[in-house]
Amino acid sequence: MSDGEGLKIINNNGESITLSYIDEGYNIYRYVIKNDAFVINFLNGNTSKMYDMLNKNDDYTVSINVGSVDIEYFKPVCLRYRLLMVNETSNNEKINLMLRNMASLDDRITDLSIRTDDLEEQLENGVVLPGYNGGIIDVNEQVLMLNYYTDSMFNNDANHQELCIHTIHKRGGTGGIESCKNFKFNNYNGKSLKPLKFLKHLKLLAYRDSHVTHGFRGFKSLGSEMKYEEFRYIGCLEQLEAIILVSFTHMTDLDFMSKCLNLKYVSLANLTALSNIDGLKELPNLVHIHLMNCPKITKFDGFANSVTIEK
């Protein structure tokens, strides 16, 4: 927070915390938390933990008194601090602050308007996929691996470790994605695939449900949190050539792939509820479908003779 009114929490070198409040008249109130009983007795003197707790806590009230402000937090425990006025702003200072804030607000509104007009132009540094631990994804990324590990899949069964990747390579690759050395294996536990639509150059997507465990008796689905309608954003990947989907046990069809007209290779494993793959029939460049443990898929009528189906 800058000069605007409201509460600001400052961590001073990890030794103390300053609560600062500016009211609507731009008067400033402060209180320094140091050697606080709550910090000493319940947080083992760790001021940084207190700072994090206050920063993440929106459950508080503000009471403005004459010469002071009371800040009262309600969770996880009730904490109350009285901030005393340290600076009563003069009328000239108030006018200057108001004019400065008005100018700043105008700039923010203008910036927001520009960003709203064309969001894609704002993605200069890459795409942020909430729940993805690989950081910002380069907008030019060609290969994206979500919870897909070739060295630990399927109880280390060498025949299945590489799944679609092996299928792709033994048939000569798909163009720009032949080399495994650039593959990124990162955890993803998000709930939306919408940001994927900005990855216009993506050629290979491997995605394994994060809510699946593997054990001695095989795999067990814990219930995916990714709703089926989120997969429609995969249909925005116009350059996608290969896709791997693993262990989405509630997925029943592949209609969302029907718009991926460049798709050549499809590899599906442990999609035990999948009963309809008609969404693949009209793909003009499709050459190979690899199925593993998709028991409800038994008929392949309507596919071109050029499409190899492997089970």
Number of C-alpha atoms within 10 A of each C-alpha: 8 7 11 16 16 15 16 15 18 14 17 14 9 13 13 19 21 17 20 21 26 19 14 11 15 22 17 23 23 22 19 18 19 14 13 14 12 13 17 13 11 10 13 11 17 15 23 18 14 20 20 12 13 17 12 8 13 11 11 14 11 15 10 13 12 7 14 18 23 17 18 16 18 13 13 9 8 9 12 13 16 19 22 18 19 14 13 14 14 11 11 9 12 16 14 11 17 16 12 13 15 12 11 12 12 11 12 12 11 12 11 11 11 13 14 11 10 10 10 13 9 13 14 9 10 17 21 17 20 16 13 16 14 16 13 13 17 16 19 13 16 20 22 23 19 22 20 24 18 15 12 14 16 18 14 11 11 13 9 16 17 19 21 23 21 13 18 20 15 8 9 9 16 16 9 11 20 14 10 10 7 12 14 15 17 15 18 20 18 14 14 17 17 15 14 21 17 20 24 16 17 22 23 26 20 21 20 21 22 22 16 16 12 13 9 6 6 9 14 14 16 12 13 18 13 18 12 15 10 13 19 18 17 22 17 19 25 18 17 25 24 27 23 21 19 22 25 25 20 16 17 16 17 17 16 18 24 18 18 23 19 17 26 20 25 24 22 24 21 20 23 19 17 20 17 17 16 17 15 23 16 14 19 13 15 23 16 21 20 17 19 16 15 18 14 13 16 10 9 12 8 10 15 14 8 10 15 13 15 11 13
